[in-house]
Amino acid sequence: MDTKKFVKQLTEIPGPISKSLLERRNAIVPKGISNNCTSFVKKAEGAIVEDVDGNTYIDFAGAIGTLNVGHSHPKVVQAIQEQAEQFIHTSFNVMMYNSYIELAERLAELAPGSFSKQVAFFNSGAEAVENAVKIARKYTKRQGIISFTRGFHGRTLMTMTMTSKVKPYKFGFGPFAPEVYKAPYPYVYRRPEGMSENQYIQFTIEQFEQFLLAEVAPETIAAVVMEPVQGEGGFIVPDKEFVVAVREICKQYGIIFVADEIQTGFARTGKYFAIEHFDVVPDLMTISKSLGAGVPISGVIGRKDIMESVDVGEIGGTYSGSPLGCKAALAVLDIIEEEGLNNRAEYLGVRVREKMSQLAEKFEQIGDVRGLGAMCAMEFVTNRLDKTPNKQIVGKIIKEANERGLLLLNAGIYSNVIRVLMPLVITDEQLEEGLNILEEAIEAALALQNQ
């Protein structure tokens, strides 16, 4: 008996209409643009997506962390409609509009730090990181940039250089931007055998200090760019002591500390910004994804003295901080506050990791469960003793999940991590149904593997 309430499967996945569209897609769209699901969307609301064949899905992907307030939230839709009726675009560089100023003021107030701040808006997460690098270089009059192993910052030349995962993001696309260095980032699950967690944290701090002696002189570094929780890298949460130590080293050498909050921001981890969990105040923050609830907008928030180091015309862009994006973002901030989404994220994270821990007891292929707030992940291995990454089973699980009506994503440099980024407005019933489908998908994938 089918007990599914929110998932409706009227056809096989993909259905006939999606198959027809898939043929057209393959003929006209390059294969370099990947697709996680083989169906095409018709409509979406909250945490439920309906495809063109009438099948419905529970969304545990959230457009890669873009929809913390859910699909087509009525307040976001209304804000976009009202703005479109007034004017769609003037370019802030040509004629300004109030929503840009209001959004900047609200974000400056929300961002950590008691100092004066300024905010600049752009279009995408990668563009925000690019501009944070430009601003840091201008302010410090230095060129060097440090990012971290397993980090992901985008696919433009500079951000691709800063990103760790070679395939598919970097392979064959060189040469890369100069003066970019990658420092070690803690990964407790894969620490050296025989080393305690505390010993490992001290070791990673020493590694960073050694990095500034052996690899690059700190006096040449403009900025250290860190994800408070690594997203594409596998939802790896660093120890607070490590983050604090890196911040203090930056202060010591006059290096700008940049928190990349593009995937972690706007209530995903139970706070507006994940860096708040570490009691660290960054000099600059990059933001995007869930800020606009699906409307492209990104930004850099930072200390006023640093932000003002760039001169007229040196940053910006035709569509940067578009009116539609600003209005959508203002609605998002209202929704987070009115619906208590920071608290909701904490609750969801506890429930999801509880379920994942139960699955880890049931399936020996789950080597680690981790996360912060509603940013949760399971790492799959072929053997818990040697922790060999199991990319193949994750691919099978995601396929089985999609075919059962659950949208799911992988992560990690080995592609052996399943991450969960459901909209924070998901109902308890929808969450439980989705978690049950996840369990079914794991069982089915393992059964196929053992045949």
N, C-alpha and C positions, 0 to 999 in steps of 0.2 A: 504493500500500500504506500502510495506517495504522500509523504507528510509535508511536502514543501508548500509554503503559503505564499511566498513572495516570488519565487522562481517559477516561471511558466515556460514549458518547453513544448512548443507546437510543431517544431520541425527538428530535424537533425541540425547539428552545428558544424559548419555554417548552413543556413537554410537556402532555398532556391534563389531568392532575390539577392542575398549576400553573395552567393556563388557567382551570379551574373556580374555583380559589381566587382567582385574579386578578379574576374577575367579582365575587365576593363582597367582595373587598377594595375594589374601586372603588365598590361600593354603600354601604359602611359606614364606610370610613376616608377622611378628608379628603385631597384631592390635595396639600395643603400638606406632608404627610409624604412625602418623596421616596423612591424606590426605585431603586437602581442596577441591580439584576438583576430580571428578570421571573419567576424561578423561586422556589419555596418550599423551604426546607431540611428535610430529614428527619433527617440525622445529620451530624456532623463530627468529625474526629479529626486532630490534627497540622495539616498544611497541605492536607488534602483534605476537601471538602464534597460530600455527596450530597444530591440533591434528591428530592422526593416521587415523581418519575417514574423514579428509579433512575439518573439521569445524575450523573456525578461531575465535580468542578471542582478545579483547583489554585487555591489562594487567595493572590492577591497584594494583597489588601485588608486582611486581618486585622481585620475589623470596625472599620475606620478606626483602625488602630494599637492595638487593644485586646488583641490575642492574640499578644504576643511569645513566650509559652511554648507557643503553639499551641492548637487547639481541644481541649477535653475532655482536658487532660493528666491522666493517671491519678492523680497526686499531688494535683492540685487537686480532682478529682472525689472522691477519698477524704476530703480535708479537709472538703469541703462535706457529704458524707454523714455523717461522724462528728459534725460540729457539729449537723446537723439532728436526729440521734438524741438529742442531749443537750438542746438547746433552740434554737429558731429566732430568737427575739427577746425582749428584755426592755426595750429602749431604754436606752442607756448612761446617760441622764439619770435613769432610775428605779432600775435596779440594774446595777451595773458587772460587767464580766467581764475575765478575765486577758488574752485574746487582743488586746484593744484596747491594753493597756499594753505587751505584748510587741512588737506591731507598731510602736508608737510608738518604743520603745527601739531597735529594729533600724534603723528609718528614720533616726532621729537620728544613729546611729552611721555609717550609710552616707553621709549628706548631707555635702557639703563644708562646711568651717569647723570650727576647733578650739574654738569657743566653746560654751557650754551652749545646748542647744536644747530646744524643746518642739514637740509635734505635736498637731494637732486633725484629726479625721476628719469627712468629710461624704459626700455621695452622688454628685455629678457633678462634672465638670471646671468647668462654669460656676459651680457652687455654691462650689467651692474658690476660684475667682478672686474671687467676690463677697465671701467672707469675708476673703481677703487684703486687699482694699480696705478693708473695715471695720476690720480690725486696724491697718492702716497709718494710717488716719485717726484712730483712737482714740489711737495712740501719738504721732503727730506733732502732733495737734490742728490739722491742716490738711485742706483738702477736695480740692484738685486731684489729678487722676490723669492721667498721661501713658502712652499706648500708642503703637503705631507703625503707619504706613501698611502695608496688606496684612496686618496682624495679625488673628488670630482668637482670641477668648476665650470665646465662648459665645453663647446666644440669649436669655438673660434680659434684663431692661431694662438693668441696668448693663453686663453683658458684651456685649450687642448694641451698646450705645453705644461700647464700647471696640473693637469689631470694625470692620474697614475695608470689606469687600465689601458694597456697597449692595444689590445683587440677588444672591441671594434673601433675604439675612439681615435687611435693614433697611428696604427700600422699603415705605412705607405704614404703618410701625409707630411712627412718632413721636407725640408729642415724646419726646426721649431724655433720659437722665440728665444733669444739669448738671455743670459743672466737670470735663469729660473732654476731653483734648487729644491730638491725634495728631501725633507727630514723624516726620520722614523716617527711613526705614530703608534701608540700602545694598542695592543690587540691581545687582551688578557687570555682569551681562549687558546691562542696559539703561542703562548709564552714558552720559553725553553723548559724542557722537562726537568723537574726537581727544583724549580724556582717558585717560591711562594708569590702570591699576588703582590704583597707589600714589597718584596725584593724586586719584583719585576717593575713596579712603578718607579722605584728608585733608579733602577737600571735604565728605564726609558728617559728619565730626566737627565741622567748622566750622558746618555746617547745624544740628546739634543745639545747639551753643553759641549760635548766632544765634536759634534757636527760643526759648531761655530769655530772650532780650532782647526779641524782637519779638512773641511770642505770649502768653507767660505768665511771671510772676515766679517764680523758683525757690523763693522763700520761702513761696509759697502751695501748693507741690506736696507731697502726702503720699507718693506712690509713682510710680515708673517701672516699668511691667510690660512685660517683654520675653520673647518666645519666642527661645531660643538658636538655633533653626532655625525659620523660619516654616513652619508646617504647611499649613493651608488656603491660605496666601498663595502657595504654590508651591515649598516645600522650598528656600527661599532661605537660604543660609548666610552670615552676616555675617563680615567680616574680624575677626580677634581684636583688632586695634588699636582698632577701633570699639567693641567691647563693653567693653574695658578703659577706654576714654575715658569712655563713658557711666557706668560704675561709679564712676570717680573723681569725675566731676561730681556724682553723687548723694552721695558722701561729703562733698564740699565744702559742699553746701547742706543736709545733714541729710535727704536724701530717701531713702526706703526703696526699695531695689532688689529687685524681685520677678522671679524667673525662672519663667516659665510652662513647666513641664516635662510638661504633660499628654500631648502626643503624642510628645515626645522622650525621655521617661524610661524607665527600667527596661531598659537594655541596647540600646535601639534604635540608638543611634549608636556603640556600641562601648564605652560607659561607662554606669554606672548612671544618670548624669544628663548631658545634653549640655553643660551649663554648665562641666563639668570640662575640656572641650576648650579653653576660653578662659582657664583659670587665674584665674577670677573667682569670688569667694565671695558669693552673694546673701544679703540679709538674710532674705528669705522665699522659699519655693518652693511652687508649686502642683503637685499630682500627681493622677493619676487613670488612666483608660484601662487600660494593661497591668498596673497594680498589682493588679487583681482578676481578671485572666484571664477577663473576661466578667461577673463579679459586680460590681454597682455599688458603688464605693467611691472616695472622693477624699480629699484632705487638704491641709493647709498645714503645712509644716515651717519653723521659723524661730528666730531668736535668742530666747532665753528672756525677756530683758527686754522685747522687743517683744510677744511672745505673751502675756505676763502683764499687759499694759496693759488688756486687756478684763476686765470684771468678771463675776461669777457670773451665768449665764443669758444673757449677751449674744451668745454664739455657740452653735451646736449644732443639733439637730433630732431629730425622732422616730426616723428611720432612720439617722442619721449614724453611720458606723463600725459597721455592723451586724455581728453575730457571724459570719454567713456570709461577708461581705466581708473581715473581719479574718483569718479562717482561710484563705480563698483566697489572700489577699495574703501571708501567712506561707509558704504552699506555693510561691508564685511566687518569693519571695526565695531559698528553698532550691533551686529548679530552676535559677535563673539562675547560682547559685554552683556547684552540682553538675555542671551540663551545660556550663559554660564559655560562656554565651551572649554575654558581652561580646566574647570573642575570635571567636565564631561570627559576630556581627554585622559585625565588621571584615572577615572573610573574604567574607561574602555581599555586602557593599558593594563590595568590590574587583571581584568577579566580575560583579555586576549593572552597574556603571558601565563595566566593560570591554565588556560586550555592548552597552550603550547607545551607547558611543562607536563601535563597529563599525556599529551601525544608523545613526548620524549620518553616517558616511561613505557609507552606501548610500542614505539618504533625505535629500534636501536640505531637506525640511520640518522636520527636527529642528534647531533653532537652538542649543540648549544642553543639556548634560548636567551634572548637579550632584548634590551630596548630601554626607552625613556618615554614616559607618558604613553601616548597612543602611537608611538613609533616603535613597532615590534617586529622581531625577526626570529627565524629558526635557521640554523646552519646544518646542512646535510652532509654526511660523510659516509664513506663505504665501510669504515672501521673506526670505532671510537678510540681504539688504542693508538693508532698512528694518525688518526684524524685526516685521512686522505679525502680531499674535496670530492663531492659526488654531484657533479654538474648534470649528469645524465638523468638522474632520478628527479631532480628539480624541474627539468624540461618536461618530463612526463607528467609530473604532478600538475604543473600549470596547464598543460593541454587537457588533462582530465577535469580539472576544476572549471575551465572555460566551457567544456562540453556539458558540464552539470549545472552551469548557470552562475559561476563565481568568477569574477575578474580578479586576477592575481598577478603579481610581478616577482621577478627574481632580482638579485643584487649580488655584490661581492666581486672581487677581481677573478674569482674562480667560477662565478655564476652559479654558486652552490647554496645560495641563501634565498629563502622565501621571505619577503617583507610584506607588511600589512600597513596600508595607508587609507583605510576606509574613511569616508566623510565622518566628521565628528557628530553630525546630526543623525547618524544611523540609529534606528530604534533598537531596543534590547532584543526584540523578536527577530529583527533582520540580522542582527549580529549573531545570535545563536544559530540561526539557519545557515548563515555563511560559514560559521565555525564547523558545523556538522558536515557541510559540503566539503570543506577543507579536509576533514578527517576521511571522508569517503574517497576523495581524490588521492590521498596518500595511500590508502589501502589498495585502490585500483591500480595505481602506478607500480606499487611493489608487487602486486599479483602478476602484472604483465611482465615485469622484470624477471620474475622467478619461473616463468613458463619455459 
